[in-house]
Amino acid sequence: MQTSLTIISARWLIPVVPRDTVLKNHSVIVENGAILAILPTDKALQKYPNAEHIERGSHALIPGLINAHTHAAMSLFRGIADDVPLMEWLEGHIWPAEAKWVNAEFMRDGAQLAIAEMLLSGTTCFNDMYFYPDIVARTAQDMGMRAFVGMIVLDFPSAWASGPDEYFSKGMAVHDEVRSLSRVNTTIAPHAPYTVSDAPLETVRTYADELYVPIHMHIHETANEVTSAVNASGLRPLARLHQLGLLNPRMMAVHMTQLTQDEVRLSAEQGIHVVHCPESNLKLASGHCPVADLLKAGTNVCLGTDSASSNNDLDMLSEMRTACLIAKTTANDAQALPAWQALEMATINGAKALNIQDEIGSIEVGKSADLVAIDLNHLSTQPVYNPVSQIVYSASREQITDVWVQGQSRVSNKRLTNLDVNQLLQNAANWGERISAGQND
């Protein structure tokens, strides 16, 4: 194999591991998509004089961001039903729209729109739960994006399958297909406790154990979900899932806004991963995840945006800032979630939840060169006393200039390197016109 060496140098290198570390005037040496070395820039240039040198003298270099909960193709529903609570949003707007519009074409165009937005926002890996995961997988692979696609499970029919048996059979086919893709993996994704009954959930546990894949599920998203579950069965959803053997280190529990202190302890004891989606929870008035309590108990907490139809963007920089601010006010403690820990939630913690912490999530020798360069030479981020604080509390995604996935440039000088933005915009506009016209039918 022909060796390709690239030196990426930055004013500040923030590896995330070791935690709360900033290296000044350092470089990452990339060889065939992996991190070969991390050195002071002057020593890197001396040791590898023939390597390509990408110099970002006013930038911070961080690991690629990991969006741990998305419904990517729902970007085409962005703004379709704003300012309503969750169940009205789902039952009155989203589910009817999905029944009418979701098909293979919708999924491809919606996933392309979302992936382009995420790449420009510094996200290099996303964890998706939606229909037609085979199309999302191929789209991500083709666009140079790292992804996990969910083998979705529901009790009721959808555009993807007629019932649990077909969800599982189609999911296994997707799992087999994805194994041939270099940047895509699978999870098994039962939608929520209120949409999946016990028998399919037992099958979920079996498949997760046999395939060694994460379980990706909305849990305790709203107070109404918990109350309805107690009225129906006498059990809170977490207790029911615990009885079914689903609370284990494979579980990625999304939202978790309604937790007692006993449930916080249970989450830590069982080793589950919590995916915090602060902006979606705020917009739908779903509640606040007790992040400070979970972290204190030892639970791994990561970050997701949820969909662009409930957020309404896929901006992980914004998500970090919002997570910090909510954690401080809900815990009544300004130190509840410091900036460096929010960056961990958006990087290495997401990798741990997806069980790929040996491959991505930090800038370490041997890991994949999934990297993001953020220009801090802006009025809004000067002067720089602490670059991590500036990234979390002050920077915007418009300051992201470069993104690499597996050492391959996907964003250069704020432009997507291999995507036709005009075509993506035209596709989105066409869908907007079709859906708007259909709402009036």
C-alpha positions, -999 to +999 in steps of 0.1 A: +000+000+000+013+035-009+018+055+022+002+090+024+013+114+051-004+146+061+005+170+089-025+190+102-013+217+125-033+241+147-028+268+173-046+246+199-050+208+198-077+195+221-074+157+222-103+151+247-082+122+260-064+129+284-094+149+297-093+187+300-061+190+280-050+216+255-018+213+235-005+245+220+011+246+185+008+209+180+002+187+149-016+155+140+003+133+116-022+113+095-012+082+076-037+064+054-066+077+074-053+070+109-034+091+135+003+081+133+016+107+157+009+138+177+039+162+180+048+198+185+045+214+151+082+222+147+092+187+155+065+172+132+078+193+103+114+182+110+105+145+113+082+144+082+096+170+058+079+155+027+045+153+042+016+175+030+012+203+055-022+217+063-017+247+086-045+262+106-027+289+127-058+305+143-077+273+148-085+247+175-084+211+163-109+188+180-121+152+175-151+148+151-184+154+169-207+124+174-244+131+172-257+102+192-294+105+184-309+115+150-338+109+127-318+123+097-344+122+069-368+142+091-349+172+080-375+174+052-401+180+079-381+209+095-407+235+106-437+215+096-452+215+131-436+239+155-448+251+190-468+221+200-461+194+227-447+160+219-478+138+216-497+164+196-466+169+174-464+131+168-500+121+165-514+152+149-486+161+125-456+138+122-472+104+120-497+115+094-470+132+074-448+101+076-477+079+064-482+101+034-447+110+024-420+086+036-406+064+009-372+055-005-369+089-024-378+109+007-353+090+028-324+095+003-330+132-001-337+138+035-306+119+046-285+138+021-297+171+034-290+161+070-256+147+064-245+178+045-257+200+074-240+177+100-207+177+081-206+215+079-214+216+116-184+194+125-203+161+130-184+131+116-206+103+130-243+101+136-266+075+152-299+073+133-333+058+141-357+060+112-373+041+084-354+026+054-321+023+073-306+005+043-310+038+023-295+059+051-266+035+053-258+037+016-262+074+016-239+079+045-213+056+029-215+074-004-212+109+012-181+099+033-199+101+066-196+077+095-230+064+107-249+039+128-284+030+114-311+016+136-329-017+129-362-001+139-389-020+158-425-010+163-457-029+172-477-012+144-472-009+106-453+019+090-438+028+056-410+004+064-427-028+077-461-043+086-453-055+122-427-069+145-418-099+124-412-079+093-393-052+113-369-079+125-365-097+092-358-065+074-335-053+102-314-085+099-311-080+062-299-044+068-274-057+093-260-082+068-258-055+041-241-029+063-213-053+072-198-046+037-197-008+043-166+006+058-181+036+076-215+022+087-226+000+116-260-009+130-280-007+163-313-023+171-338+005+176-371-003+194-388+031+192-401+035+228-417+016+256-451+028+247-448+017+210-432-018+216-447-045+236-430-071+258-426-100+233-407-079+207-386-063+234-375-098+245-365-105+209-346-071+209-326-083+239-318-116+222-307-100+189-286-073+207-268-100+226-262-123+196-251-095+172-233-075+199-249-042+188-262-013+209-299-008+217-311+026+207-345+037+224-365+067+235-371+063+273-388+085+299-391+113+274-421+130+290-441+129+322-471+117+303-452+087+290-443+077+325-478+083+339-495+064+311-472+034+317-479+034+354-517+036+348-515+008+322-491-017+340-483-004+374-446+000+363-426+029+353-410+023+319-374+019+332-387-007+357-404-027+330-373-026+308-352-037+338-375-067+343-371-076+306-333-075+310-328-045+287-310-023+311-274-032+304-243-016+288-257-020+253-286+003+261-286+039+248-315+055+266-325+087+248-340+117+266-345+104+301-361+136+313-382+120+340-360+103+365-362+097+403-330+094+423-335+057+425-336+056+387-305+077+384-287+051+406-302+022+386-289+037+354-254+039+368-256+004+384-267-012+351-241+006+330-266+021+305-257+051+284-279+082+284-283+103+253-292+139+262-311+160+236-314+193+254-327+215+226-353+191+214-365+186+249-367+223+255-387+229+222-412+202+229-413+211+267-406+175+275-385+182+306-349+183+316-325+153+319-307+154+353-273+154+337-253+165+368-269+137+389-262+111+362-226+121+358-221+122+395-235+087+398-211+075+371-234+072+341-219+078+307-239+107+292-236+117+255-253+142+233-277+142+204-297+167+185-328+146+178-344+155+144-344+188+126-382+187+128-381+190+166-349+210+172-348+226+144-312+221+135-284+195+137-258+217+154-237+199+180-218+230+190-251+246+200-262+214+217-230+215+239-237+251+250-274+244+258-265+213+277-241+233+299-266+260+306-295+237+314-273+215+337-262+246+357-297+259+363-313+226+370-286+216+395-284+252+408-246+248+405-224+268+380-199+239+381-225+212+373-213+207+337-181+225+327-172+231+291-146+204+288-171+178+301-196+189+275-170+184+248-165+149+262-202+143+259-201+153+222-171+131+214-156+103+235-188+096+255-208+091+223-181+067+211-183+048+243-221+045+240-217+031+204-188+009+216-163+024+192-142+043+217-111+025+204-116+039+169-130+075+173-140+101+199-106+115+208-073+125+191-050+096+200-024+077+181-039+047+163-074+061+161-091+072+130-084+107+118-119+121+123-111+157+130-126+192+130-109+226+127-126+256+143-113+291+135-113+311+168-100+343+151-135+358+152-149+388+170-171+365+190-143+342+202-115+367+210-095+370+231-089+333+238-081+325+274-095+290+273-102+275+238-125+248+251-147+274+268-146+295+237-158+266+215-186+256+239-199+290+250-190+314+222-182+297+188-208+290+161-208+263+135-200+289+109-165+290+123-159+254+114-136+255+083-124+219+079-137+184+086-119+151+080-134+116+082-109+088+082-083+114+071-103+123+040-113+160+037-151+163+037-152+201+044-124+225+033-125+262+037-162+259+048-172+241+016-183+205+012-157+188-009-177+162-027-213+173-027-234+195-049-250+219-025-272+235-051-287+201-059-294+194-022-311+227-019-332+221-050-343+187-037-353+201-004-372+230-020-391+205-042-401+184-012-412+215+006-435+224-023-449+189-025-456+186+012-470+221+015-494+214-014-503+180+001-513+195+034-540+215+016-554+184-002 
